[in-house]
Amino acid sequence: REGSGIVIGADGLILTIGYLMVEAHAAELTTNDGRRIAAEVVGYDHDTGFGLLKATSPLKVRPMPLGKSGALAAGEKVLVASGGGVDMIGSAQVVAKRAFAGYWEYLLEEAIFTSPPHPAWSGAALISRDGHLLGVGSLVVGDAAGQGRGNPGNMFVPIDRLGPILAELIADGRVSGKAKPWLGINTEEAAGRLVVRKVTPGGPAEKAGVRPGDVIAGVGDAAPNSLGDLYRRIWGLGSAGVTVPLDIQRDGERRRLELKSVSRMKHLKLGSTF
């Protein structure tokens, strides 16, 4: 996997989007002047999607100062920059700040959406006009404004989510405390229904008998009305380890399955540097 990273520490600490480096056994950095430097995997947080790396030798790159994404408003002009030098810096506009639910059991209550889309969004830096880091690039989306008008753009994880977890990620590679329940299902909204598209091998959903094509009809006695609502209801049952009563529809029949949830971190193949 390839993408961009943002130097945020004078010691070579690099912030990126976690899917680029999670479960990696090795990482390598390429600077804009062409130097190639080995990197250690420092930490990963599933809730935010942030990942941390650290260069094993001096980068000779000035760290980017962290800004305040909470003050960012729709309509503001920003810059989006990825690796590759000045040719990979582009102007953009914040078009929305709203919740984002991903099919991989991921939910940000407030993500940042910009337009037009940047061609190398993975791990790209969202930068304020005064040169401060506001977010880390995660996705390209077809409707950045969320108004059904087909306005393509990018989704960024707000930098304000980093401060409360940074020290733990550096020290322990992960965030302590109670983990959210994880089921091992990829779910999509389709025609007003929540349809299971993929089941993680060996995960709680597979063990309980969930299959691709199943329609999620309820969590306990409640019927979720969106992907975000589904996650909130599951996570509201307790921490990882709680049994999730999941109602599914299959072949016109409704049935209840009991899923023994786990922590997502315990189901990852993490390297020795984690």
N, C-alpha and C positions, 0 to 999 in steps of 0.2 A: 504493500500500500504506500502511496506517495501523497504528499500534501505539504502544507506550509506550517511553520512554527514561528512563534513570536518570542523574541528574547525579552524576558522580564526581570532578569537578575544579573548583576555584575559577575556572578560566579558561573554563568553559562546556563542558568535555569531557563527553560523554554516551555511556553504554554502552547498547547495545540488542541485540536478536537480529538477526543479519546478514541474514536473508532479507527483512527489511523495507526494507533500503537498498542491498543489493548491486546493482550495475549502474545505480543511480540517477544521473541527471544533476543533480538538484536535490533539496533537502530543506528542509522547513519545520517549525519547532517551535511548538507551542501550549502555553503554560503554563497552570497551573490557574486563574490569574486572567484568562485570555482573551487574553493578549498573543501575537502571532504574530511569530516571529523566524526569519530565514533561517539555515540551517545548512550547513556544509561537510561533505562526506563525507571522513572521516579514514582509515579502514582497515577491512579485513574479513579474517577468518580462517576458512577452510572447515573446518579440523580441529575447532575448538571450536564454531563457529557464531556467534562474537561479532562485533559491528559497532560502530564508533566514529563519532560525529558530533561537531561542535563548533559551538556557537552563534557567530554573527558579531557579536553585541552582547551586553552584560551581561544575564544571566538574573535576577540578584538572588535566586538560590536557593541554599540551603546544600547543599553536596555530601554525599552519603551515604557514611559510612565503610565500608570493605571489611572483611568478617568472615573467618572461617575455616570453609569448608564441609566440610573434612575431618573436623572434630570432630562434625559433625551426625550424629545417630543416628535410626533409625526410632523413631517414637513421640513425638518432640519436637514441641511446639507452635510454630508459626511464623505470620507474617503474609504475605499476598500483596497487593501494591498495584500498581495501574496508574494511568495518567493519569485525571484526573476528580475529584480531591479525596477527601475523607474517605469519600464514599459508595462509592468503589472500593477500599476496604481491607477485606480479609476474613481471618478466622482459618482456619488449615488445620493439618493434621498431616502430618509426614513418614511415609510408609507404606513406602518402600523406597529403597535406594541400590543400583543395579544397572546392568549394561550396557544400552545402548540402541543398536539398529541401525536406521537410517532407509533407506528405499528409494532415496534419492538419493546413495548411496555415502558414507554418514556413519555414524560409530561413536564413541560415547562409552563408554569402559570402565567409567565410573561416573557415572551421571546421578542426579539427585534427583527423586523422585516424591512428590507430595503429593495430598491429598484433603481436602475436596471440590474440584471444579474451580472455577477463577476464570473469570468470564465474559469477561475481556479479558486473556488470557494472553500474547499476543505482546509480548515485551519487558518484561513485568511483573517487579517486584522481589520476590524471596524474602527476607524480613527476619527476623532473629533477634529475640528478646524484648528485647535491649538495643539494638536499632536499627541493627544492622550488616547489610550486604548479603551474602547467602549464595549467590544464584544469579539467573539471568536466565531468564524464561519463554520456552519454545520451542513446546510443543505441548499440546493436550488429548488425553488417552488414555482408552480405555475400560476398561483394567485396570491401574490405577496400581500395585497391589501385585504384579502379575505372577504371581498365583496362580490365574488363570482364574476368578475369582469375579465379574467384571464390576463392579469398583469403579472408577468414573470419577475422573479427576483430571488433574493437570498434570505435565509433565516440565520440569525446570529444568537449565540448564547450570551446573555448580558454579563459583563465583567463584574458587576456587583455580586454575582453569585460566587466569585472566587475568594474574596476576602475571608469569609467565615470558615472556609475549609482549607486554605492554603497551608497553614502550619502543619496540620495533620497529614495532608498529602505528602509534604516534604519529609516529615518524620516517620510516617508509618506506611505510606503508599496508598492509603485509603482513609475514609472518614469513619470514625468510631460511632458508637451508638446503635440504636435499633434499626436494622435494615427493613426496607419495605418488602412485602411478600412478592415473590416472583414466580410465575407459572410456566414460562417457556412457551408462549404462544405469540405468533405474529397475526394481528387482527386488522382488518380494513373495514371502513364504512362503505357499504355498497347498497344503493337503492334503499336507504333508510334502515339497513340492517348491519349488524356487526358480524362479519364473516371471518372465520379462522382460515388463514391462508397457509400457515406453516406451523408445525409443532416441533420444538427442539428435541432431538433424540436424547432420551434419558432424563428429560425434565419432568416436572410434576404433572403437566398436562398430558404428556404421552403416557405416563404411568397410570393416570386415572382413566384413560381411554378416549381423550379428546382427539378428533381427527380433522385434517384439512377439509374444508367445506361445511363444517358444523357452524350453525348460527347461534351466537350467544344471546340467549333470551332473558337471562336474569342472573343476578348475584344475590343469593338468598331469595327474599321475597320482592326484591326491587328489580325493575327492568331498566337497564342503562339506556340513555337516549343518545349517547355519543361515545366516541372512543375515550375522551377525557373523563366523562362521567363513569365509564366502566372502570378506569384505573382508580378514580377517587373512591368508588364503592369497595373495590378490592382492598385498597390500602387502608380504608377506614375500618376494616375488620381487625386490624392489629398488625404486629410486626411479622417479619419472616418466621415461618414455622406454623403460622395459623392455618387452619383448614378452611379452604374457600369453597362454599357450596355454589357450584356453577350450573345453571340451567342451560341446556343446549337443545336445539332442534335439529333433528336428522331424519331425513326421509319422511317428513310430516309428523314425526313423533317427538314429543318433548320428554326429556329425561334429565335427572339431576345427577351430577358427578361430584364427588368430594375430592378436592385437590389439596394435597399437603404441600403448602408453599415452602420455598427456600429463599435464601439470600442469593441475589444474582452473582455476587462476588464469589460465592462458594462454588459456582458452576462454571467459572472461567479457568482457563489454563494460564496461570500467571507465572511469569518468569522469576528467576531467583533474585532479581534486583527489585522486585515489587514488595 
